[in-house]
Amino acid sequence: MKNHQIMIILIMIFGMIFYNIILVFEMPESMMGWVMSDIILTLYLSYLIDTFIRGSKKPNMS
C-alpha cells in the first residue's frame, strides 16, 4: 500500500473512534454537527495545502 492510502485508512479509523467518543458523552446533535463539520473542514484544508505544496515542486530533468 502507498503512504497516502495508509493515511486515509488511519484517518477513517480515528474518525470512527472520535465519533464514538462523542456519542458516549451524549453531546447535543447540533454541537456534534459543528464538531464534525470543523474536523472535515480542517482535513479538507490540510489536503489542499499539502497538494499545493507537493504539486508546486517540479522534478529536475538535468
Secondary structure as UniProt FT lines:
FT   HELIX           3..24
FT   TURN            25..26
FT   HELIX           29..55
//
